[in-house]
Amino acid sequence: MEVSKTKSSFYRRLYVAWLVDSGQAASVPALMEATGMPRRTAQDTLAALADLDIDCVFEQQAGERNNAGHYIIRDWGAIDPHWIEANLGKIKAVLEYP
């Protein structure tokens, strides 16, 4: 089944936001491990969440240096995270993620 770049990009952003919000992958290395995506793709996808009005920010760990911390979703905007969870199988299949 052929999937448009627009749809796969949208699904990738939804899935990354869901991984961050669920605590399953709240850092770039954890996203890379969970999805198999390259570092740059993970970083770009996190940055692109703002295009969907998803407020995702990096929280630095107190007293730590060198970007030690994790991402959190402060606001989902118009996106319904329950829809994402209900459709995880479909999203992962389209993206060919484990």
N, C-alpha and C positions, 0 to 999 in steps of 0.2 A: 504494500500500500504506500503510495507516494504521499508525503506530508509536506506542505508548504514550509518555507523558511519562517514565515510569519507565525504559523501555528507552533512549530517546534521551538522558536524563540520564546513565545508566550508561555508555553508549557514549561520550558526550562526555568524561566523566571518564577513561575508559580511554585514549581517543585523546590527550587532553592529557597524561596521564602518559607515554604512549609518546613523544610529541613532545619532552617535556622530557628523558626518559631517553636518547633517541637523539641529543640535541644539535641536532635540527632546529629547535626552537623553545623555548628555555630562558628566555625573558623574556616579559613581557606584550605588548610591541610585536610580538615575533616570533610569538607565538601568534595575535595579531590578524591578522597578515599571512598566516599559514599557513592559517587557518580562516575568516577573514572575520567572526569574532565580535566584538561590541563589547567595549571595554575592561572594562566592569563584568562582563560574562559571563566573560571570561577570568580576571579576578581572583577571582570567585566560584567558578569551577570549580577553580582551583588550591587555594583554601581548602577546598573540599569533598572533596578527595582524602583527607583524614584520615578522612572518614566510611567510606571503603573500607579503612581501615588502611594506606593508602599514605603513607609518610613522605616528604613533599616539603618541602624547606627552601630558603630563599633564602640564597645565599652572596654576601656583600658583597665586592666587589673591594678588595684591599688598597690603602689610601691614597685611595680614591675616596669621594665624598659623593653624596648624593641618590639612594640606592638603585641605584647602579651595581653590577651583578653579574648573577647568573643563578640559576635554580632547578635543583636536583638531586633525584633520587629516591634516598633512602638505603635504603629498604626497600619492597618491593612487597607485604608482608603476604601474604594468601592469593591474590593475583592472579598469574596466570602471564603475564608479558610476551611469552613466545613465542606464546601463543594470540592475543594482540593482533596481533602482527606477521603471523601466518598468516592473520588475518581482516581485515586493513586495508581491503581492497576493500569488503567487506560493511559494516564500520563506517562508512567514509566515505560509502557509498551511503545508508545509513540516515540519516546526519546531513546529507546533501546538501553535503558539503565537497568542494573540488577535489582 
